[in-house]
Amino acid sequence: MERIGVFVCHCGTNIAGTVDVEKVAEELGKVDGVVYSTHYTYMCSSAGQQMIEDHIKNDKLTGVVLCSCSPRMHEKTFRSCAERAGLNPFKVEVANIREQTSWVMKDMEQATEKAIALGKAAIAKTILDTPLIAGETPMTKRALVIGGGIAGITAALDIADAGFPVDIVEKDYTVGGKMAKLDKTFPTLDCASCIVTPKMTEVSQNPNIRILSASEVCRVSGYIGNFEIDIKRHPRYVDETKCTGCGACIEKCPNKKVPNSFNLGLNNRKAIDIPFAQAVPKVANIDANYCLHMKGLANGKDNVCGFCEKACAAGAIKFDQKEEIITEKYGAIIVATGYNPISLEKFDEYAYNQSPDVVSSLEFERLCNASGPTNGHLLRPSDGKEPKTIVFVQCVGSRCSADSTKGHEYCSKICCMYTAKHAILTRDHYPDTNCYVFYIDVRTPGKLFDEFYRRAVEQYGVHYIKGQVGKVTPQSDGTLDVQGSDLILNKQVHIKADMVVLAASIEADKSARPLATMLTTSMDNNDFFLEAHAKLRPVESPTAGIFLAGCCQGPKDIPETVAQSSGAAAKAICLLVKDKLKNDPCTAQPDENACNGCGQCVNVCPYGAISYVDKDFRGPNRTTITRHVSQVNSAMCHGCGACTVACPSGAMDLKGFSNKQILAEVDSVL
């Protein structure tokens, strides 16, 4: 005979303000199998937990029902409490009478009635609960960081400093990400390169870190503590182990008309090049689409060009280098795939496709950068002259209407600040240049952010115009006519500009969606990775063992990115220090005698936890029958229950949430 104890929580007035908790405790005490029922102000408090422990011991309880808040909040707390008292923690059930009752209902009588019904359902389930024991799996003490920007670099360094080996997978030829392309950082106007390049060097010199540049993740299998990853390494046609970065090959290359991707196509590079002076790894790479020798090989000619190969004293040039796939095992994964500015091709009203003098904010960064295409001199791309009037347009692709096909509904968070930075730097270096900023709202919520914006207006004389730009029209004299609305003066304005800078919305990297599919983790409608809990688990993915860092989760500035990266690294280290991990025992369990081998459960399992094996069974008249039956890898199973719903023969069940338990809850409510 089961002996159930019921404990109803007031949760201050969160529950007691709408639910008659005394009546709930009284009515649930009358249910068969319940030997004790009470209520208390805060069950999750030390005193409340001690009360539960005492009654488990004194009343010899075989099960506990908590009528309180969401099990997501305190189920672990109450299970630990029961375990301390000697009760199997999986004999504890939580009826959510806060989120599902008091927070959504106003009438106390109806809310109390519903709370009683939920409590009875939990009691019915508890009576059928069976003790479960968590299994253990070994931990692979190695971490993978996907993305080599400032987020990935920070996370990798923190994990490596804790003594664990880390691999950084970066799709570009160098780590550093977008930060390596910036000139200054707001609000302190520190040199971005002076911050990130020492970190890049530190990564390259750390014995616990391996950089896999020009690489991408192409397959993911396994589970927390035991991920198996296939990493595709694209050929750079230069042997990384031999290249010294001397640049002799670059000097000899005759093809100088290759668009420079690091400078966003604002100038050209050679067919063999190093992305920038501080690149890590500092290894040359060949663009096969422009290399004269490789194009000759494609046409059956092997004697075309090849000057770089002849010039390389180290013998590092490898025209026959092929794509390769390496397979590694990892215990934890940190996703730091970063962001990209939105494509401006759709915004024809700003003449981005019509005039080279209409640039994105990131392109403006390169024009201002000492390592950029103009060596730090702000010159118009069209004629190389200094602009005398610059118009900055805010929210291009950000804060669009819900039915917009061009941009995103969300605020990109950093645009107001980097535009203020651009205006300040322009006015500081070129005092004769007039700067106008068209804005919807100025959003500056960070530390010293609002002071920075006011500095732009009050100290540097930047003209802020509240309103939107309707159209930018190139003129015959090379200028740009910017037509916009001034909402404060309530009139249309025309500004004759030499350059227009568009604050492009930032969006998730294009690699994020396919990567999320491989990792079986969640994303929102904007292709940003979803965290497990916005408040309590902000750096964790819903998929165990996968953590989030930086703009893969949403728009962030550099300090916020670095802070989150260290948080993700700390969470990963908490896993890596363990020799073994406990598994949640609430996993799927097939009844092999009832399984008909249809394969429906395999098709719906999002975690790849189910497989099929041929197994011998005893048949009639001492015969042996070989049948195709399902097996569940309990370490990979997340207990989602999809397989139990899909199974047509009812052979698949979920421990802790069996069909009998669910139906018992339904019966008690009805």
N, C-alpha and C positions, 0 to 999 in steps of 0.2 A: 504493500500500500504506500502510495506516494504521500509525502508530508511537505506541503508547499507553504512557504512564507511569502506574504505580500507586503510590500513596503511602498506607500504612496508618498510622493514628494510634493511639497507646496511650491518649491522653486521660488521662494519669496512670495511675490504676488503674481509671478508669471503664470502659474497654474491656479493657485488658490483664488486669484482675483476673478476667475471665470468658472472654475470647477469647485464644487462642494467636495473637497478632499475627504472630509470626515465620512460623508455618506458613501463615497467610493470605497473607502477602506472597510466600512461596515458591510456593504453589499458583497464585496469580494470575499470577505471572511465567511460568508454563508455557502460558498461554492464547495462542492465535494472535493476532498483532497487538500483543502486549505486548513492548516492547523493554527496559523497565526496571521493576523492582518493589522497593520498600524499605519499611521501617517506621521510625517516629520517635516520641519521647515526646509532643511537642506540635506537630502540623503547623501549627496556627494561629499559633504563635509567630513572631517575626521570623526566627529561625534556620530554622524549618520552611518558611516562605514563601520564604526565600532559596534553600533546597535545591531547592524546586520550580522556581523561576525558572532556576537554574543548569542543571538537567537538561532543561528545555524548550529552552534554547539549545544546550547541548552535545550532547544526544542527538537534536536536531531532532524533538521530539515534536509530533505532530499532534493529540493528545488527551490529557487528563489525567483519571484516576479517583482520587478521594479516598475512602478507607474511613474514615469518621470519625463525627462526630455529625450531628444533623439539618441538612439543607440550609437550614432556616429560620434556623439560628444563624450558619453560616459560609459559605454558598454565595457570598454577595457578596464575602467576604474572599478566597476562593480564585479567584473569577473576576477580581477586580482584580489578583491576583498573576499570573495567566496573561496578562492584558492587558499588564502591565508587561514581560513577557518576550516580547511580540510574538505571542502566540497569541490567536485569537478567543475571548473569554470564554465563548461558548456551546458551546465544545468541551470544557468541564469538566463532569464529572458527580460527584455526591456519593452514595455508598452509605452509608446510615445504619445503621452497625453498633453504635451505642450504644443509642438508644431502641428500635430494632427487634431488637436481639440481646442485648447484655450486660446491659441493665437489666431485661429480661423473662425471662432464662434463667439457670439456676443450673449446669447441667452444662456443663463447659468443652468437652468433645468435641462435644456437640450445638451449642453456641453457635459454635464454630469452623467447623463444617460449614455452619451457616446464614450466617455472615459470608462464607465463600468463595462461597456461592451468590449472595448479594447483590452481591458484588464482580464476579462473572462477568456478572450481569445488567447492571450498570452499564457494563462493558466492551462488551458487545453493543450497548448503546444508543449509546455513544460512537463506535463504528465507523461508525454510520449518521448521526451528528450532522453537520449542515451549518452553516457559519459564518452567523451571523445578525447583522444590523446594526440597532441601535435607531434608530427614527425620531424626529422632533421635532414638537412642537405648540406654538403660541404660548400665552402666559400672559395671562389677563385680570387686571389688577392691581387687583382690587377684592374685598373679602371680605363675606360674609354671616354675621351672627350671629343664630341663631334662638332667641329668648328674651331678655328684658330684665331678668332678676333680677341679683343680685350677680355671678353667673358670666358672664352675657352682657355686663354693663357692664364688668367687668374685662378680658375678652378684647377687647372693642371699643376700649377706651381704649389698650391696649397696641399693637394693630395701627395705630390712628390715630396714635399717637405715633411710630410707625416711618415715618409719611408716606404710608400707604395709605388710600384711602377705604373706609368701612365702612357697611353698612346694618344696623340692628337691627330685626328684625321681632318685635313684641310683641303678643300677642293681647288684652291688657288695654288700658285707656285711658291707662295710665302705666307707665313702667319702675319698677324697684325690687323687684318680686317679693315673696316672702314676708318678706324681711328688713325691708322698709319697714313691716311690720305688727308687728314685734317691739318689745318695750320695752327689755330689756337683753340683752347677750350674755355667755355663759359663756366662760371662768372669771373674767374680769376685771370683769364687770358694767358694761362700757361701754354708753353709750346707743347702741342700734342705729341710730336715726335720725341721730345725730350722725356716724356712720360712713358710712351709705349715701347720705344726701341730698346731701352735697357731691359724691360721685361722680356722682349723677344730674345735678346741675347742670353738672358738668364735661363729661358726655356731651352735654348739650344745647348747650353753648357751643363744643364742639370742631368746627372747620370741616370736619374729615374724616369726621364722623359724621352720618348721617341716621337719625332715629328714625321708624319706620313703626309707630305704635301702632294698636290696634284692627285688626290685620292678621294674616294667616296665610299660610303657604306652601301653594299648592294644586296646583302642578305642578313637577316637576323633570325636566330632561333634560340631556344633555351628559355631561361627564367632567371629570376633574381639570384645572384650568386654564381650562376652558371650560364651566362650568355655566350653563344657562339656566333661570331660575326665574320662575314666575308667582306673584305675590303678590296675594292678595285683600284689599282694604281695605274694611272694613265702615263703613257710614255712622255718624257720630256726630251728624249733623244740625247740626253747628257747624263753620264754616269755620276751620280751624286757622291759616290765614294772617292772619285778621282778629281772632280772639278775643284779648283782652288779659288774660283771667282776672280781671276786675274784680269779678265776682260779682253785678252788677246784675240779671242775668236770674234768678239763683237766688233773690234776695230777693222777686221778683214772682211766682214760681211758686206756685200755690195748692195743688198736690198734694204733701202732706207724708208720704204713707203708702207710700213705695217702700222695700222692704227694702234696707238698705245692704250691698252685697256686700263692700266693703272691711272692714267691721266684722263680716263673716260672718253678717249678718242679725240681729245683736243689737240694732240700733236701726233707725230709718228715715231716709231722705234724701228729697230732693225729686225730681221727675221730671226736672229738669235740675240737674246738680251737677258739681262737681270732686271726684274721688275722695278726696283729702286735701290739706292745705294746701301740702305741698311737692311735689305731683304734677308730673311732667315727661313730656310737655309739660303746662303748666298751662292746659289748655283744657277748657271745660265740655263735657259730653255729655248727650244726651237719651235717656232710656229710652223707646223707642217703645211698649212694652207698657203704660206708665202715663201717657204724655203725653196730656192731655185734647184738645189740638188735633189731634194725629195720629190719635187714636181717632175724633175727629169727621170728619177727612178720610176715614178708612176707611169711615165711614158716609155719605159724601156731603155732609158739612157742613164748610164752610171758615171759619165764623165763630165756632168754639168756642175759648174761651180766647185763646191767642196773646200773653199778657202778656209772655213772655220776649222775643219778637220786637220788641215795642214798646219794651221797656226797654233793648235792646241798641243803644247809640249807634254801635258799630262796624259794625252790619249783618252780624253773623257768623252769625245764626240762619238755617239753610237746611233748611226742612222737606222740600224736594224732593231732598235729597241722596241719591244712589244708590250702590250697591255698585260698586266699580271694580276692575279687574285691571290691574296694571302688570307689565311684563316687563323683567327686568334680567339681565345676565351677570356672573358671579362666577368668580374663580379658585380660591377656597377657601371652605369652609363650616364654621362652628363651631356645633355643636348644644348648646344650653344651655336645654333645655325644662323643667328643674327637677322639682319633685315636688308632690304633694298629700297631705294626710292621708287615711287610709283612711276610707271612709264608715262611720259608727258605727250605721247603721240596723239592721244584722244583730245587734248586740250587745244584745239585749233584756234580758239578765240584769243589765245595768248601769243600766237604766231611763233610757237617754238619750232615748228617745222619750216617756217618761212624765213627766219632771220637767225644767223649765227650769234647775234648779240642778245638773244633771249636764251638764258642759260638756267639750269637748275642750281639749287643751293650748293650741292656737292661739286658741281662743275666750277662754281664760283670759288669754292674752297681751293681747288687745284690752281685756279688763276691767281689766288693770293699767296700760295705756298711757295717758299723759296726753292723747293725741289720740283715745282710744277713746270708746265710748258713755257711759262714766261719768266721763269726764275724769280718769282715773287713780285714782279711788276704787274700791277693791275692794268691790263690792256684789252681793248675790244677785240674779240676774235676775228671780226670782219676786216679791220684795217690796221690793227696793232696800235691804235691811238688810245691815250688815256681818256676814259669817260668823264664827262663833267656833270652829268645828271644820271642818277641810277634810281630806278623804281623797284622796290621789293614788294612782291605780291604774296600775301599769306594764304594759308589753308587751300593750296592747290591740290585737290584730291582728298582733303580731310574735311570732316564735318559735313559731308554731302547728305542729301535727302535719302530716305530709305529706298526710294525707287530709282536712284541714280545708277547708271551703268558705267559711269566714268571714274568714280572715286569711292571712298569709304565713309561710313557714318561716324567713325571714331575720331577723336582728336589725336594727332600724332605727338603731342606732348612737348617736343623739343624745338619745334619750328619758331615759336615766338622768341626763344632765347638765342638760337643761332642767327636769326635775322638781326636781332639787336647787336649781336657780336659782329656780324658782317658790316653793319652800318657804323659801329664804333671804330672798327679797324680802318674802314674806308676813310672816314672823316679824320682819323688820327694821322694816317699816312698821306692823305690828299685833302687838305683842308678846304680847297676850292671846289671840291665835288659836293653837289647837293644830293642828299639821300631822302627819298620819300618811301614810307611804308604804308601800304593799304592793308588794313586789318579788320577782322570781324570783332574779336575780343583779344585783349592781350592777357595771356595766361602765364603767370610767373609765380608758381606756388613754392618753389624750392628755397633753400637757404641762400640768402643774398641775391635771389633772382630778381625780386621787384626793384631792389636798389640798383641793380645792373641795368634794367630797362629804363629807370628814371635817369640814370647817368647818360644814356643814349639821347634822351630828350633834352635834359636840362644842361648837360655839360658839352655835349657834342652837336647839339642843334639838329638832330634828326627829326624830320617832319613826319609825324604819325597822322594818318588820315583814316578815320573810322568809316569804312565803306568797302565795297568790292569793285574790282576792275572788271568792266564788261567786255572790253576789246583792246587788243594791241595791234596797231597797224603800221607796218614798215613804210617809211616815206622815201621819196626819190633822192633826198639828200643824205640818206644813210641813217637818219634818226628814227625813233619809234614813237608814234603817237599813242599815248596811254590814256584811254577814256575810262573814267571811273566815277563813282558816286561818293560825295562827301555827305554822310548822314547827319553830321552835326550842323553844317551850314545849309543842309538841305538843297544841294545843287550838284549838277554834273561838272566834273573838272576834266581838263585835257592837259597832260604834261608831256612836253617834248623831251624824251629820254634818249640817252646814248646806249644804255643797257637796261634790260629788265631781268630781274632775278626771281625765279619761281620757287617758293618754299614747298617743295614736293612732299606729299604724304609719304610716310614710311610704311612698308608692308612686310609681311613675313617673306623670308627667302623662298624662292621657287622650289627648293629641295625639301622644304618642311613637310608638305603634304605626303609625297611618296615615302619619306622617312617615317612619318607617323604611322603609316600603314604597315611598314615593316616592323616597327616597334610595338604595334597594337596599342597605341596610346591615343588619348582623346585630343581633338582640336575644336576650336570654335569656328564660327562661320567665316572668319577673316583669316583662317589658316594659321592662327597663333595656337601654340600648345596650351592645353588647359591644365591648371594645377589641380591637385587632389582636393584641396580646400583653400578657398581664397584667403581666409584669415589664419587658420591653424597650420596649414601645410602648403605654404606659398611656393616652395621650391621643389616640391615633389609632384611627379606625374601620378595619375591614378594607377598606372602600371608599376608594380613594385620593382624597385631597383633602378628606376629611370628618373633622373632629376633634371631640372630646368634652370638655365642660366641666361640672363640677358634678354635681348629683344625677340628671341624665339617665342617668348610668352606674351609679349606686348611691347609697345613703345616705351623706351627708357632712356635716361641720360647716362653719362659715363659713371658717375658715383653710384647711382642706383644699380647699374649693371654689375659693377665690381662687388658691391655689397651682396647682391643676390648670388653671384658666382662663388663667393666665399661660403655663403650659406649652403649652396648645393654641394660644394666640396666637403663641408663639415658633415652633411648627411651621408655622403658617399663613404667618408672615412669611418663613420659609425658602423657601416656595414663591413668594410674591409678589415676592421680590427677583429672581427669575429671569426672563429674557426669553423663554426657551423651555424646555420640559420634554422629557426623553428618555422615549420610550415603551418598554415591555417588548416586544421583538419576538416573544415566544412567544404569538402570537395565532392565531386561526382563519383558515384560508385555503381558500376554496371552489374546487373544480375545476369551472369553468363548463361544460365539455363533458359532465360527468357529472351536473350538477344538473338535477333534473326539475321544480323550481319548486313543490314540495309545500307549503312553508311551515313544516315541522316545526321547523326551526332557529330561526325567528323566534319561535315559540310558547314555546320553552324558554329562550331567551336572557334571563337576569335583568338584563342591563345595556342592553338595547335597542340592541345594536351591529350587528344584522343587518337589512338591508333588501333589497327586491327591485327589480330594474330590468328593463326590456325591452331585449334586446340582439340585434343581428343576427349570424347565423352563416352561414358558407358551406355551402350544401346541395349535393346531387347535381346534376349537369348545370348547374353555374354558377348555381344558384338561391340565393336568400337566405331564410333562415328566421329569424323573430323568436321568441325564446324568453324566458321569464320565469326569471331566474337570480338567485341570492343574491349580495349584496355585504357585506363586513365592514368596519366603521369600526374600524381598528386602534387608534385613540386611545381608543375606548370599550371595546374588548374587553379582558377581564381574563384570558383564557386558561383559563377554568374547564373547558372541554371538553364542556360539556353538549350543544352543537350536534353535535359529532362522534359522540356516542352516539346522538342522536335521528335523524340523517340516514339514511334507509332505503337510499339509493343509494350511500352511501359517498363522496359528493362532498366532504364537509366534513372537513378535517384540521386538526391543530394543529401549528404550527411549533415544533420543539423537542421535541414529544411526539407525533410522527406515529404512525399505526397500525402502520407497519412497525417503528418503534422499540420500541413497546410489545410487539408480538408477538415481536420478537427477544429482549427481556428474558424473556418467558414461556418461549420455547424454550430459552434458556440455563439457566433454573432447572429445567425438566423434563428 
